[in-house]
Amino acid sequence: MPVYNKLVRDLIPNIIGAQGKKYTIKTLDMETYIIELRKKLQEEHQEYISAETDQEASEELADMLEVIYALATVHGVTEQELNQLRSEKAQKRGRFKERIILIEAEV
């Protein structure tokens, strides 16, 4: 049986079991959960970087967003509050739509 030792979505054990396969799981304490969420975000980011199609990239972005929402929750912020923060920052500082690279600026 392969060993994964990685954070998975909540329904993955049910999906494995429904296929008649055996599995072993454990529930993490909060400190370990945060560590594993950060690892998962790095994993999903790498998968996004490696994506070869727009569809693959979109799926990896969705995975990253799910992990980001979970991280927000452990830091005491709801999805709605996180989106509100994002919106406020966009209002104050703009978005990333104009494709601007800052070359130099006086300090």
C-alpha positions as CSV (number, residue, x, y, z in Angstrom):
1,M,0.0,0.0,0.0
2,P,1.5,3.4,-1.0
3,V,2.3,5.9,1.8
4,Y,1.2,9.5,1.1
5,N,1.4,11.4,4.4
6,K,-0.2,14.5,2.9
7,L,-3.2,16.6,3.6
8,V,-6.2,15.7,1.4
9,R,-9.7,17.0,0.8
10,D,-12.3,15.8,3.3
11,L,-14.1,13.5,0.9
12,I,-11.0,11.6,-0.4
13,P,-11.3,8.8,2.3
14,N,-14.9,8.2,1.3
15,I,-14.0,8.1,-2.4
16,I,-11.2,5.6,-1.7
17,G,-13.6,3.5,0.5
18,A,-16.3,3.5,-2.1
19,Q,-13.8,1.9,-4.5
20,G,-13.4,-0.9,-2.0
21,K,-9.9,0.1,-1.1
22,K,-8.4,0.3,2.4
23,Y,-6.8,3.4,3.8
24,T,-5.4,4.8,7.0
25,I,-6.0,8.4,8.1
26,K,-5.5,10.6,11.2
27,T,-6.9,14.0,12.3
28,L,-4.2,16.6,12.8
29,D,-3.9,19.0,15.7
30,M,-4.2,22.7,14.8
31,E,-0.4,23.4,14.7
32,T,0.3,20.5,12.4
33,Y,-2.8,21.3,10.3
34,I,-1.4,24.8,9.6
35,I,2.0,23.4,8.6
36,E,0.3,20.9,6.3
37,L,-1.9,23.5,4.8
38,R,1.2,25.6,4.0
39,K,2.8,22.5,2.4
40,K,-0.3,21.9,0.4
41,L,-0.4,25.5,-0.9
42,Q,3.2,25.0,-2.0
43,E,2.3,21.7,-3.7
44,E,-0.7,23.3,-5.5
45,H,1.4,26.3,-6.5
46,Q,4.0,24.0,-8.1
47,E,1.2,22.1,-9.9
48,Y,-0.1,25.4,-11.2
49,I,3.4,26.4,-12.4
50,S,3.7,23.0,-14.2
51,A,0.2,23.1,-15.7
52,E,0.3,22.8,-19.5
53,T,-3.3,23.8,-20.4
54,D,-5.7,26.6,-19.3
55,Q,-8.0,23.9,-17.9
56,E,-5.2,22.4,-15.8
57,A,-4.1,25.9,-14.6
58,S,-7.7,26.7,-13.7
59,E,-8.1,23.5,-11.7
60,E,-4.9,24.2,-9.8
61,L,-6.0,27.8,-9.1
62,A,-9.2,26.4,-7.7
63,D,-7.2,24.0,-5.4
64,M,-5.0,26.9,-4.3
65,L,-8.1,29.0,-3.5
66,E,-9.6,26.1,-1.4
67,V,-6.3,25.9,0.6
68,I,-6.2,29.7,1.0
69,Y,-9.8,29.7,2.4
70,A,-8.8,26.9,4.9
71,L,-5.8,29.0,5.9
72,A,-7.9,32.1,6.3
73,T,-10.3,30.1,8.6
74,V,-7.5,29.0,10.9
75,H,-6.4,32.6,11.1
76,G,-9.9,33.6,12.1
77,V,-11.0,35.1,8.8
78,T,-14.0,33.9,6.9
79,E,-14.1,33.5,3.1
80,Q,-16.3,36.6,2.9
81,E,-14.0,38.6,5.1
82,L,-11.0,37.5,3.0
83,N,-12.7,38.6,-0.2
84,Q,-13.6,41.9,1.5
85,L,-10.0,42.4,2.4
86,R,-9.0,41.6,-1.2
87,S,-11.6,44.0,-2.5
88,E,-10.4,46.8,-0.2
89,K,-6.8,46.3,-1.2
90,A,-7.9,46.4,-4.9
91,Q,-9.7,49.7,-4.3
92,K,-6.7,51.3,-2.5
93,R,-3.8,49.8,-4.6
94,G,-5.4,48.4,-7.7
95,R,-5.4,44.9,-9.2
96,F,-3.0,43.2,-11.5
97,K,-4.9,43.7,-14.8
98,E,-2.7,46.3,-16.4
99,R,0.4,44.0,-16.6
100,I,2.6,46.7,-15.0
101,I,6.2,45.9,-14.0
102,L,7.9,48.6,-11.8
103,I,11.4,49.1,-13.1
104,E,12.6,51.7,-10.7
105,A,11.3,54.2,-8.2
106,E,12.8,56.9,-6.0
107,V,12.9,56.0,-2.3
